[in-house]
Amino acid sequence: MGFFDGLKRESKQNQAIDAARASQEQDAVPPLEEETSYLERDIEEVEVQIREREGSSYEAIPMQPLKSYKDKAPVRHVIGNTKIVAIINQKGGVGKSTTAINLAAALGEMGKQVLLVDLDPQGNCSSGLGIEKSLIQQCIYDVLLNDVPIEDVIIPDITEGVDIAPATINLAGAEVELVAEMARENRLKDAVGSMRGRYDFVLVDCPPSLGLLTVNALVAADKLLIPIQCEFYALEGVTKLLESMKRVKSRLNPTLDIYGILLTMYDSRTTLSKQVVDEVREYFGRLVFSTPIPRTVKLSEAPSFGQPITQYDPKGRGALSYIELAKEVISRG
């Protein structure tokens, strides 16, 4: 057999092998259109099985409307003197909203009735408690600018013992719109004042500024709770806040005073945190709450699940710290 005869025979063998492989692939893998139809048929069969098992139509569950104040569960104890506390610091990122949510929840679990007023246009308290903002018909903006009674915007029983007056992005324009209003500094005071005797505590989450919204909170509040983070420049801006408090106290709210200083984002492993704690305690003395709030991952995660830390991680360091803080708040009267 010559060289070319060998090549021809090898070529025929290769062709046979290729034909056999093509036949196997054709049998094993259907065309894309057939594969897609098989997948759709399997999905339909699964859907039919689910419908037969559940005995109901396969439909998306619609979002439930938010409850109104008239749907509030009855209060089981006698409300004493209502304490209105503004949680305030002109710096952002110091834990105001985190403290507002979790302190309210801790107080509620201790049998107290709490109204949480979200006065921050970012609406972190509202979203952090799982409220779907697209369902909010009216918010604290309408109370301040449109003379809507605060009862009409309150969402009751958002968690045990806690109601909330939510905020939406509409509140961002309130700073400008309030300028032209009569008695602009007293809008929140007049609204929240009607809630005295219905709640043990009214907690106001303030925006990170010293604008008219914050001034409204200063005028409405009995006391101030000031979160200070255990980081560099911790006391930066607090002096200016205290000056604003003194001006409001002398002209608009003579009873305004500091309820307490709360140390947040505390990390016992770092020297810096310990130095900040010593510095703040030296500056403010007995006003500082003895319970610092630790820096934990769980505290950061809880808002994304729409839960306070006392529900999301009830046995963690964050929850235990806010429970101890709530006990201190109650003991201070």
Rosetta silent file (secondary structure, phi, psi, omega in degrees, C-alpha in Angstrom):
SEQUENCE: MGFFDGLKRESKQNQAIDAARASQEQDAVPPLEEETSYLERDIEEVEVQIREREGSSYEAIPMQPLKSYKDKAPVRHVIGNTKIVAIINQKGGVGKSTTAINLAAALGEMGKQVLLVDLDPQGNCSSGLGIEKSLIQQCIYDVLLNDVPIEDVIIPDITEGVDIAPATINLAGAEVELVAEMARENRLKDAVGSMRGRYDFVLVDCPPSLGLLTVNALVAADKLLIPIQCEFYALEGVTKLLESMKRVKSRLNPTLDIYGILLTMYDSRTTLSKQVVDEVREYFGRLVFSTPIPRTVKLSEAPSFGQPITQYDPKGRGALSYIELAKEVISRG
SCORE:     score description
SCORE:     0.000 S_00000001
   1 L     0.000  132.668 -178.284    0.000    0.000    0.000 S_00000001
   2 L   -80.965  174.184 -177.950    1.393    3.396   -1.000 S_00000001
   3 H   -62.083  -43.245 -177.539    1.699    6.508    1.094 S_00000001
   4 H   -70.144  -32.469  175.925   -1.343    8.194   -0.509 S_00000001
   5 H   -63.792  -36.431  177.340   -3.498    5.076   -0.037 S_00000001
   6 H   -65.120  -41.311  178.214   -2.719    5.256    3.709 S_00000001
   7 H   -62.757  -41.607 -179.464   -3.750    8.907    3.866 S_00000001
   8 H   -63.257  -45.157  179.830   -7.037    8.156    2.088 S_00000001
   9 H   -63.148  -40.501  178.246   -7.879    5.327    4.471 S_00000001
  10 H   -63.679  -38.186  179.201   -7.028    7.519    7.511 S_00000001
  11 H   -64.102  -41.574  179.259   -9.191   10.322    6.113 S_00000001
  12 H   -64.692  -38.321  178.108  -12.174    7.951    5.738 S_00000001
  13 H   -63.083  -42.849  179.105  -11.697    6.752    9.309 S_00000001
  14 H   -63.356  -39.872  178.698  -11.655   10.337   10.603 S_00000001
  15 H   -62.980  -40.576  179.311  -14.811   11.134    8.660 S_00000001
  16 H   -64.480  -41.276  178.985  -16.540    8.113   10.170 S_00000001
  17 H   -63.659  -43.988  179.395  -15.485    9.127   13.668 S_00000001
  18 H   -62.440  -40.310  179.738  -16.733   12.711   13.114 S_00000001
  19 H   -64.954  -40.216  179.180  -20.054   11.430   11.785 S_00000001
  20 H   -65.121  -41.985  178.632  -20.482    9.169   14.804 S_00000001
  21 H   -63.121  -42.403  179.825  -19.711   12.028   17.215 S_00000001
  22 H   -62.240  -39.517  179.517  -22.160   14.331   15.424 S_00000001
  23 H   -64.848  -41.201  178.492  -24.857   11.670   15.637 S_00000001
  24 H   -64.661  -43.790  179.758  -24.244   11.211   19.367 S_00000001
  25 H   -63.964  -37.691  179.754  -24.322   14.973   20.014 S_00000001
  26 H   -65.605  -37.340  179.187  -27.525   15.310   18.006 S_00000001
  27 H   -73.802  -35.587 -173.578  -29.143   12.583   20.067 S_00000001
  28 H   -81.753  -39.124 -174.208  -27.801   13.863   23.424 S_00000001
  29 L  -117.612  113.031  179.388  -28.326   17.631   23.092 S_00000001
  30 L   -72.207  161.355  174.717  -31.538   18.939   21.537 S_00000001
  31 L   -57.470  160.616 -176.763  -31.563   22.211   19.606 S_00000001
  32 H   -57.326  -38.659 -178.979  -31.883   25.414   21.670 S_00000001
  33 H   -64.642  -41.427  179.866  -35.547   25.809   20.750 S_00000001
  34 H   -67.853  -39.954 -179.641  -36.346   22.268   21.919 S_00000001
  35 H   -62.667  -41.889  178.678  -34.322   22.700   25.140 S_00000001
  36 H   -62.960  -41.054 -179.675  -36.176   25.932   25.943 S_00000001
  37 H   -66.398  -38.083  175.617  -39.537   24.280   25.352 S_00000001
  38 H   -59.550  -44.602 -178.568  -38.564   21.409   27.644 S_00000001
  39 H   -63.505  -44.986  179.295  -37.638   23.937   30.387 S_00000001
  40 H   -62.169  -39.885  179.173  -40.876   25.891   30.012 S_00000001
  41 H   -64.002  -40.471  178.003  -42.869   22.638   30.160 S_00000001
  42 H   -63.871  -42.436  179.271  -41.069   21.619   33.373 S_00000001
  43 H   -62.348  -42.574  179.145  -41.761   25.031   34.956 S_00000001
  44 H   -61.721  -40.604  179.207  -45.443   24.789   34.042 S_00000001
  45 H   -63.655  -40.864  177.748  -45.656   21.334   35.597 S_00000001
  46 H   -63.993  -42.491  179.415  -44.082   22.611   38.841 S_00000001
  47 H   -62.298  -40.905  177.778  -46.488   25.575   38.949 S_00000001
  48 H   -61.660  -42.996  179.002  -49.452   23.244   38.472 S_00000001
  49 H   -62.122  -40.731  179.079  -48.213   21.056   41.330 S_00000001
  50 H   -64.418  -44.463  179.854  -47.841   24.112   43.617 S_00000001
  51 H   -62.739  -40.920  179.556  -51.343   25.337   42.784 S_00000001
  52 H   -66.717  -37.915 -178.391  -52.820   21.883   43.401 S_00000001
  53 H   -68.913  -43.680 -176.466  -50.934   21.530   46.693 S_00000001
  54 H   -83.845  -18.200  179.377  -51.897   24.975   48.043 S_00000001
  55 L    67.092   26.394 -179.286  -55.417   24.877   46.621 S_00000001
  56 L  -143.223  164.223  179.195  -55.226   28.515   45.584 S_00000001
  57 L   -71.574  148.090 -176.849  -54.416   30.564   42.527 S_00000001
  58 L   -87.274   89.415 -176.765  -50.767   31.355   41.920 S_00000001
  59 L  -130.504  153.749  176.562  -50.773   35.144   42.389 S_00000001
  60 L   -67.700  142.215  179.761  -48.402   37.695   43.890 S_00000001
  61 L   -79.660  120.288 -178.833  -49.254   38.708   47.465 S_00000001
  62 L   -71.655  151.026  177.054  -50.265   42.398   47.486 S_00000001
  63 L   -68.463  135.708 -179.643  -48.689   44.736   50.027 S_00000001
  64 L   -76.579  140.007  177.808  -50.928   45.328   53.012 S_00000001
  65 L   -65.444  152.022  179.235  -52.011   48.933   53.655 S_00000001
  66 L   -70.748  145.606  178.071  -50.488   50.665   56.662 S_00000001
  67 L   -72.560  156.852  176.822  -52.547   50.803   59.832 S_00000001
  68 L  -109.090  171.667 -174.361  -53.947   54.109   61.053 S_00000001
  69 H   -61.881  -30.484 -179.612  -54.028   55.548   64.569 S_00000001
  70 H   -68.066  -16.382  178.514  -57.616   54.406   65.119 S_00000001
  71 H   -90.322    3.763 -176.962  -56.363   50.816   64.766 S_00000001
  72 L   -61.733  137.932  177.421  -53.928   51.196   67.673 S_00000001
  73 L   -65.653  146.340 -179.112  -54.053   48.464   70.286 S_00000001
  74 L   -62.613  142.352  178.637  -55.439   49.609   73.652 S_00000001
  75 L   -79.342  134.029 -172.899  -52.880   50.831   76.189 S_00000001
  76 L   -98.985    4.872  177.384  -52.716   48.559   79.221 S_00000001
  77 L  -140.382  163.920 -179.437  -51.253   50.960   81.767 S_00000001
  78 L   -78.733  126.445  178.580  -51.833   54.479   83.005 S_00000001
  79 L   -80.004  128.665  177.940  -49.682   57.026   81.196 S_00000001
  80 L   -91.987 -133.109  179.992  -47.949   59.411   83.560 S_00000001
  81 L   -77.986  120.100 -179.518  -45.938   62.485   82.645 S_00000001
  82 L   -73.654  131.291  178.382  -44.943   62.364   78.971 S_00000001
  83 E  -108.409  118.752  177.959  -41.247   62.990   78.349 S_00000001
  84 E   -98.292  116.676 -174.615  -40.360   64.477   74.948 S_00000001
  85 E  -119.932  121.699  175.286  -36.710   63.722   74.112 S_00000001
  86 E   -92.279  124.212  176.818  -34.918   65.034   71.019 S_00000001
  87 E   -93.445  110.312 -161.609  -32.072   62.792   69.856 S_00000001
  88 L  -140.719  140.203  168.308  -29.770   65.376   68.391 S_00000001
  89 L  -169.081  129.094 -176.140  -26.288   66.058   67.073 S_00000001
  90 L   -68.731  -16.729  175.594  -25.476   68.293   64.120 S_00000001
  91 L   -80.010  145.141  175.251  -22.869   65.782   62.944 S_00000001
  92 L   -90.671  159.938  175.444  -24.014   62.921   60.753 S_00000001
  93 L    73.621   24.083 -179.112  -23.148   59.287   61.269 S_00000001
  94 L  -101.950   -1.328  177.365  -23.044   59.379   65.073 S_00000001
  95 L    99.890   24.608  179.853  -25.896   56.899   65.622 S_00000001
  96 H   -65.030  -54.038 -177.391  -28.945   59.161   66.031 S_00000001
  97 H   -66.290  -39.795  177.060  -31.366   57.048   63.988 S_00000001
  98 H   -59.102  -43.147  179.167  -29.916   53.797   65.324 S_00000001
  99 H   -68.218  -41.975 -179.652  -30.418   55.068   68.862 S_00000001
 100 H   -59.242  -48.248 -178.127  -33.933   56.370   68.142 S_00000001
 101 H   -63.999  -51.103 -170.589  -35.081   53.020   66.719 S_00000001
 102 H   -79.158  -31.614  173.868  -33.462   50.737   69.264 S_00000001
 103 H   -67.835  -41.782  177.226  -34.089   52.841   72.352 S_00000001
 104 H   -60.040  -45.264 -179.416  -37.760   53.112   71.363 S_00000001
 105 H   -64.764  -41.052  179.615  -37.961   49.347   70.859 S_00000001
 106 H   -65.114  -41.293  177.645  -36.227   48.615   74.172 S_00000001
 107 H   -64.880  -40.509  179.486  -38.574   50.975   76.029 S_00000001
 108 H   -63.059  -39.139  178.734  -41.574   49.408   74.292 S_00000001
 109 H   -70.846  -16.417  175.904  -40.530   45.918   75.347 S_00000001
 110 L   -91.791   10.998  175.686  -40.331   47.194   78.931 S_00000001
 111 L    92.120    6.679  178.966  -44.004   48.100   78.804 S_00000001
 112 L   -89.450  152.093  173.457  -43.680   51.763   77.902 S_00000001
 113 L   -96.876  124.521 -173.212  -45.694   53.527   75.206 S_00000001
 114 E  -127.389  132.976  169.474  -43.371   55.327   72.787 S_00000001
 115 E  -107.407  121.567  178.310  -44.034   57.664   69.862 S_00000001
 116 E  -101.251  117.756 -179.562  -41.080   57.896   67.486 S_00000001
 117 E  -102.596  115.898  179.773  -41.098   61.081   65.388 S_00000001
 118 E   -88.834  102.105 -177.484  -38.922   60.837   62.273 S_00000001
 119 L  -104.028   11.218 -179.874  -37.819   64.421   61.641 S_00000001
 120 L  -100.682  123.671 -179.647  -34.940   63.534   59.307 S_00000001
 121 L   -56.484  -22.875  177.165  -35.661   63.933   55.549 S_00000001
 122 L   -68.700  -22.204  176.701  -33.620   60.775   54.926 S_00000001
 123 L    63.982   34.178 -176.551  -36.337   58.863   56.764 S_00000001
 124 H   -66.735  -34.793  178.045  -33.936   56.321   58.245 S_00000001
 125 H   -64.825  -39.540 -178.890  -36.151   55.591   61.234 S_00000001
 126 H   -66.144  -51.242 -179.435  -39.083   54.867   58.935 S_00000001
 127 H   -69.897  -32.543 -179.912  -37.191   52.545   56.592 S_00000001
 128 H   -67.406  -17.078  175.876  -35.237   51.027   59.477 S_00000001
 129 L  -104.997   17.332  171.662  -38.505   49.777   60.954 S_00000001
 130 L    79.069   19.542  179.927  -39.587   48.188   57.688 S_00000001
 131 L   -81.566  128.972  175.867  -42.091   50.804   56.520 S_00000001
 132 L   -80.607  107.332 -172.091  -42.726   50.791   52.772 S_00000001
 133 H   -64.410  -25.575  179.357  -42.513   54.504   51.988 S_00000001
 134 H   -66.619  -17.832  179.313  -44.529   54.197   48.787 S_00000001
 135 H   -90.456   -8.555 -177.778  -47.553   53.327   50.963 S_00000001
 136 L   -76.508  119.272  179.792  -47.256   56.455   53.132 S_00000001
 137 L   -84.295  -41.515  178.949  -50.051   58.863   52.251 S_00000001
 138 L  -137.910  149.313 -178.652  -49.094   61.615   54.707 S_00000001
 139 L  -135.577 -170.595 -176.832  -46.008   62.158   56.831 S_00000001
 140 H   -62.214  -22.781  174.749  -44.575   64.573   59.400 S_00000001
 141 H   -58.440  -44.492 -179.048  -44.111   67.100   56.562 S_00000001
 142 H   -67.392  -29.362  176.273  -47.902   67.432   56.303 S_00000001
 143 H   -67.522  -43.327 -176.431  -48.110   67.970   60.047 S_00000001
 144 H   -76.040  -37.091 -171.611  -45.591   70.826   59.937 S_00000001
 145 H  -107.402  -27.261 -173.978  -46.702   72.541   56.729 S_00000001
 146 L  -113.916   12.268  177.273  -50.312   71.548   56.031 S_00000001
 147 L    56.718   32.363  175.669  -51.767   71.598   59.557 S_00000001
 148 L   -78.944  129.837  177.206  -52.601   67.886   59.406 S_00000001
 149 L   -57.911  141.231 -175.725  -53.245   66.464   62.911 S_00000001
 150 H   -64.515  -25.779  176.680  -50.381   64.204   63.945 S_00000001
 151 H   -60.135  -29.476 -176.877  -52.867   61.393   64.668 S_00000001
 152 H   -74.522  -14.943 -179.205  -53.567   61.229   60.931 S_00000001
 153 L  -110.258  -11.729 -177.144  -49.948   60.328   60.091 S_00000001
 154 L   -69.518  132.386  172.177  -49.078   58.038   63.015 S_00000001
 155 E  -102.336  113.541 -173.236  -48.574   54.364   62.160 S_00000001
 156 E   -84.072  157.551  169.989  -49.361   52.445   65.364 S_00000001
 157 E    52.679   43.885  178.836  -47.781   49.307   66.816 S_00000001
 158 E   -67.684  -29.341  166.156  -44.888   49.207   64.360 S_00000001
 159 E  -151.473  174.976 -171.718  -43.195   47.107   67.019 S_00000001
 160 L   -55.134  117.971  176.557  -44.194   46.317   70.593 S_00000001
 161 L    75.888    5.416 -173.658  -45.275   49.532   72.349 S_00000001
 162 E  -121.171  125.864  169.128  -43.930   51.775   69.563 S_00000001
 163 E  -109.057  159.891 -179.171  -45.834   54.049   67.158 S_00000001
 164 E  -137.966  138.722  167.613  -44.134   56.171   64.510 S_00000001
 165 E  -100.332  101.934 -167.852  -44.824   59.446   62.735 S_00000001
 166 L   -77.375  168.254  176.044  -42.879   58.688   59.531 S_00000001
 167 L  -122.843  149.064  171.510  -40.889   60.907   57.187 S_00000001
 168 L  -126.735 -179.013 -178.947  -40.620   60.914   53.407 S_00000001
 169 H   -64.913  -17.593  177.063  -38.459   62.858   50.980 S_00000001
 170 H   -57.005  -28.984 -177.078  -41.094   65.624   51.050 S_00000001
 171 H   -65.236  -18.859 -179.443  -39.573   66.712   54.334 S_00000001
 172 H   -61.512  -29.153 -179.994  -36.450   67.881   52.476 S_00000001
 173 H   -87.562   -4.136 -175.395  -38.309   71.001   51.349 S_00000001
 174 H   -65.761  -35.030 -179.162  -39.626   71.860   54.789 S_00000001
 175 H   -55.600  -44.929 -178.306  -36.551   73.892   55.782 S_00000001
 176 H   -74.769  -43.688 -175.650  -37.224   76.395   52.982 S_00000001
 177 H   -68.183  -30.477 -179.329  -41.018   76.371   53.222 S_00000001
 178 H   -68.939  -22.002 -176.830  -41.054   76.963   56.988 S_00000001
 179 H   -56.937  -38.453 -175.521  -39.220   80.276   56.564 S_00000001
 180 H   -90.583    2.376 -175.683  -42.376   82.022   55.375 S_00000001
 181 L   -90.429  149.496  174.740  -44.692   80.433   57.946 S_00000001
 182 L   -73.379  143.838  178.834  -46.088   82.074   61.056 S_00000001
 183 L    48.644   46.080 -172.793  -44.812   80.682   64.385 S_00000001
 184 H   -63.293  -29.746 -178.725  -42.474   78.483   62.364 S_00000001
 185 H   -76.252  -15.414 -173.223  -40.438   77.368   65.400 S_00000001
 186 H  -104.085    6.076 -174.826  -43.517   76.065   67.234 S_00000001
 187 H   -61.297  -48.239 -179.261  -45.012   73.799   64.572 S_00000001
 188 H   -69.903  -37.976  178.661  -43.705   70.545   66.025 S_00000001
 189 H   -59.230  -43.910 -179.839  -44.351   71.644   69.611 S_00000001
 190 H   -65.319  -38.978 -177.745  -48.023   72.296   68.849 S_00000001
 191 H   -71.158  -48.758 -175.988  -48.387   68.949   67.066 S_00000001
 192 H   -73.239  -27.759  179.755  -46.570   66.774   69.590 S_00000001
 193 H   -58.216  -30.099  179.277  -48.092   68.621   72.535 S_00000001
 194 L   -70.668  -12.409 -179.714  -51.441   67.019   71.730 S_00000001
 195 L   -91.738   -5.802  178.336  -49.851   63.620   72.376 S_00000001
 196 E   -62.030  135.489 -176.849  -48.989   64.358   76.013 S_00000001
 197 L    91.755   -9.736  178.215  -50.775   61.894   78.256 S_00000001
 198 L  -105.750  -17.620 -178.797  -50.945   59.259   75.498 S_00000001
 199 E  -134.605  150.164  172.911  -47.305   58.171   75.536 S_00000001
 200 L   -75.592  -40.386 -179.230  -44.640   57.700   78.189 S_00000001
 201 E  -135.281  139.658  167.988  -41.919   58.890   75.796 S_00000001
 202 E  -116.663  115.083 -179.707  -41.857   60.838   72.556 S_00000001
 203 E  -103.866  126.652 -178.816  -38.484   60.385   70.820 S_00000001
 204 E  -110.616  117.281  176.392  -37.628   62.821   68.014 S_00000001
 205 E   -87.252  113.405 -172.790  -34.934   61.762   65.533 S_00000001
 206 L   -92.959  154.074  175.829  -33.369   65.033   64.332 S_00000001
 207 L   -73.718  160.724 -179.782  -31.565   65.768   61.047 S_00000001
 208 L   -82.140   66.645  179.821  -27.775   66.334   61.063 S_00000001
 209 L  -163.119  174.502  176.092  -28.005   70.129   60.897 S_00000001
 210 L  -117.840   40.892  179.395  -29.015   73.165   62.916 S_00000001
 211 L   -85.154 -163.864 -174.984  -31.767   74.326   60.565 S_00000001
 212 H   -67.430  -30.436  176.954  -35.431   75.017   61.224 S_00000001
 213 H   -64.576  -43.496  178.360  -36.331   71.349   61.621 S_00000001
 214 H   -66.895  -38.666  176.931  -33.796   71.008   64.422 S_00000001
 215 H   -61.795  -40.148  175.850  -34.973   74.267   65.977 S_00000001
 216 H   -59.385  -40.091  178.502  -38.521   72.858   65.964 S_00000001
 217 H   -66.381  -40.120  179.110  -37.225   69.816   67.821 S_00000001
 218 H   -64.069  -37.012 -179.875  -35.413   72.004   70.374 S_00000001
 219 H   -73.074  -35.845 -176.564  -38.573   73.999   71.014 S_00000001
 220 H   -78.849  -26.004 -169.432  -40.774   70.902   71.300 S_00000001
 221 L   -81.403  151.931  168.480  -38.459   68.835   73.518 S_00000001
 222 L   -86.424  -39.126 -175.734  -38.238   68.657   77.278 S_00000001
 223 E  -140.012  162.143  176.909  -34.749   67.144   77.151 S_00000001
 224 E  -116.017  135.406  171.048  -31.936   66.429   74.712 S_00000001
 225 E  -112.114  118.699 -172.516  -30.170   63.122   74.242 S_00000001
 226 E  -111.632  108.134  174.301  -26.860   63.729   72.449 S_00000001
 227 E   -77.508  135.137  176.854  -25.084   60.739   70.842 S_00000001
 228 E  -129.542  123.979 -178.143  -21.303   61.199   70.537 S_00000001
 229 E   -78.028  146.038 -178.909  -19.231   58.657   68.635 S_00000001
 230 L   -83.671   65.125 -178.598  -16.066   57.318   70.220 S_00000001
 231 L  -139.839  174.289 -179.875  -13.846   58.524   67.408 S_00000001
 232 L   -59.112  144.895 -176.726  -11.466   61.359   66.590 S_00000001
 233 L    62.790   32.280 -177.040  -13.094   64.827   66.707 S_00000001
 234 L   -58.808  -39.891 -176.292  -15.871   63.382   68.881 S_00000001
 235 L   -89.817    1.368 -179.926  -16.653   66.723   70.516 S_00000001
 236 L   -64.858  128.074  179.016  -16.395   68.689   67.283 S_00000001
 237 L    90.478  -20.057 -178.630  -19.640   70.577   66.706 S_00000001
 238 H   -67.156  -35.356  178.814  -21.087   69.791   70.133 S_00000001
 239 H   -59.891  -43.107  178.988  -20.087   73.241   71.405 S_00000001
 240 H   -66.343  -37.113  176.490  -22.107   74.882   68.633 S_00000001
 241 H   -62.350  -43.276  179.959  -25.061   72.625   69.418 S_00000001
 242 H   -65.526  -34.720  175.929  -24.924   73.633   73.078 S_00000001
 243 H   -64.494  -41.893  177.314  -24.854   77.304   72.075 S_00000001
 244 H   -63.809  -40.035  178.097  -27.986   76.790   69.968 S_00000001
 245 H   -61.078  -41.874 -179.692  -29.613   75.004   72.890 S_00000001
 246 H   -65.223  -38.918  178.650  -28.863   77.947   75.192 S_00000001
 247 H   -65.309  -43.173  178.425  -30.376   80.444   72.721 S_00000001
 248 H   -65.729  -39.380 -179.811  -33.541   78.376   72.377 S_00000001
 249 H   -63.099  -40.402 -176.699  -33.694   77.905   76.145 S_00000001
 250 H   -76.700  -25.142 -173.121  -33.438   81.642   76.830 S_00000001
 251 H  -113.969  -32.509 -169.965  -35.972   82.716   74.177 S_00000001
 252 L  -125.017  -29.030 -174.521  -38.344   79.894   73.255 S_00000001
 253 L  -143.959   83.152 -173.926  -38.147   76.918   75.640 S_00000001
 254 L   -61.842  -23.622 -176.550  -37.059   77.770   79.197 S_00000001
 255 L   -89.079   -2.522 -176.680  -37.388   74.177   80.446 S_00000001
 256 L   -64.679  136.077  179.188  -35.043   72.683   77.811 S_00000001
 257 E  -155.597  170.881  179.320  -32.085   70.806   79.249 S_00000001
 258 E   -84.684  126.552  178.304  -29.701   67.937   78.499 S_00000001
 259 E   -81.810  -41.195  179.631  -31.108   64.523   79.347 S_00000001
 260 E   177.357  159.657  176.187  -27.881   62.683   78.762 S_00000001
 261 E  -107.393  126.946 -177.621  -24.816   62.113   76.611 S_00000001
 262 E  -111.036  124.099  177.491  -24.648   58.732   74.897 S_00000001
 263 E   -86.518  121.402 -177.062  -21.320   57.251   73.792 S_00000001
 264 E  -117.550  165.710  177.979  -21.763   55.310   70.544 S_00000001
 265 L    55.942   39.831 -177.759  -19.564   53.148   68.282 S_00000001
 266 E   -81.045  130.714  176.895  -17.464   52.144   71.267 S_00000001
 267 L  -124.351  105.227 -175.141  -14.682   49.612   70.631 S_00000001
 268 L   -65.746  -13.221 -178.027  -13.059   48.473   73.854 S_00000001
 269 L   -81.249  -14.977 -175.113  -10.083   47.061   71.908 S_00000001
 270 L  -105.101  143.366  176.983   -8.835   50.480   70.807 S_00000001
 271 H   -67.265  -34.859 -178.124   -6.999   53.050   72.878 S_00000001
 272 H   -59.805  -45.809  179.308   -8.755   55.855   70.981 S_00000001
 273 H   -59.175  -42.808 -179.784  -12.218   54.783   72.151 S_00000001
 274 H   -65.973  -37.527  178.588  -11.062   54.681   75.760 S_00000001
 275 H   -66.354  -40.623  178.875   -9.469   58.117   75.443 S_00000001
 276 H   -64.635  -42.493  178.441  -12.665   59.588   73.965 S_00000001
 277 H   -58.699  -46.181  179.822  -14.745   58.071   76.770 S_00000001
 278 H   -62.761  -40.954 -178.761  -12.442   59.626   79.375 S_00000001
 279 H   -66.469  -44.143 -179.291  -12.521   62.994   77.611 S_00000001
 280 H   -67.096  -41.422  179.537  -16.313   63.073   77.277 S_00000001
 281 H   -66.544  -34.909  177.520  -16.864   61.969   80.874 S_00000001
 282 H   -67.892  -36.187 -177.211  -14.445   64.644   82.089 S_00000001
 283 H   -76.747  -44.210 -173.177  -16.259   67.324   80.040 S_00000001
 284 H  -103.913  -13.277  176.122  -19.892   66.357   80.780 S_00000001
 285 H    63.132 -128.965 -172.876  -19.549   64.518   84.085 S_00000001
 286 H   -73.159   -8.654  177.724  -22.679   62.794   85.381 S_00000001
 287 H   -69.227  -21.164 -176.534  -24.657   63.675   82.253 S_00000001
 288 E   -76.646  128.379  175.060  -22.943   60.800   80.407 S_00000001
 289 L   -64.159  142.061 -177.800  -24.905   57.544   80.404 S_00000001
 290 L   -74.035  -16.881 -179.185  -22.901   54.759   81.980 S_00000001
 291 L   -95.650  111.575  172.348  -23.839   52.387   79.141 S_00000001
 292 L   -84.329  152.786  177.798  -21.817   52.875   75.922 S_00000001
 293 L   -96.409  119.577 -175.401  -23.169   51.479   72.662 S_00000001
 294 E   -74.395  159.006  171.717  -20.646   49.103   71.056 S_00000001
 295 L   -85.216  113.182 -179.510  -19.716   49.027   67.399 S_00000001
 296 L  -134.740  152.294  177.759  -21.197   45.770   66.092 S_00000001
 297 H   -66.907  -37.466 -177.058  -22.037   44.348   62.684 S_00000001
 298 H   -62.075  -38.013  177.530  -25.492   43.304   63.855 S_00000001
 299 H   -62.385  -33.959  178.574  -26.453   46.904   64.678 S_00000001
 300 H   -76.285  -30.732 -177.535  -25.572   47.854   61.101 S_00000001
 301 H   -78.828  -33.921 -171.104  -27.451   44.906   59.607 S_00000001
 302 H   -53.046  -45.305 -178.680  -30.726   45.229   61.544 S_00000001
 303 H   -59.416  -32.291 -179.178  -32.195   48.214   59.579 S_00000001
 304 H   -68.603  -17.435  175.712  -31.849   46.338   56.287 S_00000001
 305 H  -100.583    3.654  178.121  -34.198   43.703   57.743 S_00000001
 306 L    66.823   31.016 -176.960  -36.635   46.342   59.028 S_00000001
 307 L  -131.823  146.768  169.057  -36.153   45.280   62.640 S_00000001
 308 L   -71.303  161.660 -175.983  -34.798   46.857   65.814 S_00000001
 309 H   -64.462  -26.333  179.894  -31.761   45.141   67.272 S_00000001
 310 H   -68.732  -17.748  174.671  -33.858   43.722   70.134 S_00000001
 311 H  -101.301  -39.769 -174.834  -35.660   41.571   67.556 S_00000001
 312 H   -71.080  -41.305 -179.612  -32.896   40.989   65.030 S_00000001
 313 L  -143.953   69.925 -169.674  -30.228   39.912   67.530 S_00000001
 314 L   -61.994  -21.957 -178.423  -31.899   39.898   70.962 S_00000001
 315 L  -105.488    5.374 -178.892  -28.983   38.284   72.791 S_00000001
 316 L   -80.920  172.337 -177.405  -26.199   40.240   71.136 S_00000001
 317 H   -64.311  -36.731 -179.131  -24.090   43.017   72.635 S_00000001
 318 H   -63.771  -47.546  179.956  -25.993   45.737   70.769 S_00000001
 319 H   -63.079  -44.875 -179.525  -29.402   44.650   72.060 S_00000001
 320 H   -63.159  -35.315  179.178  -28.173   44.224   75.629 S_00000001
 321 H   -67.456  -42.877  179.851  -26.592   47.695   75.541 S_00000001
 322 H   -70.576  -29.525  174.104  -29.811   49.389   74.396 S_00000001
 323 H   -66.360  -42.245  177.081  -31.789   47.505   77.035 S_00000001
 324 H   -65.403  -37.602  177.081  -29.408   48.826   79.692 S_00000001
 325 H   -62.922  -42.706  179.853  -29.706   52.320   78.179 S_00000001
 326 H   -61.244  -37.950  177.419  -33.510   52.077   78.346 S_00000001
 327 H   -64.313  -39.497  177.760  -33.262   51.195   82.047 S_00000001
 328 H   -65.691  -41.513 -179.890  -31.096   54.275   82.623 S_00000001
 329 H   -61.118  -44.619  179.684  -33.540   56.469   80.696 S_00000001
 330 H   -64.678  -40.859 -178.476  -36.439   55.233   82.808 S_00000001
 331 H   -67.252  -26.386  178.412  -34.490   55.707   86.025 S_00000001
 332 H   -78.059  -11.644  175.337  -33.711   59.336   85.114 S_00000001
 333 L    76.138    0.000    0.000  -37.431   60.029   84.933 S_00000001
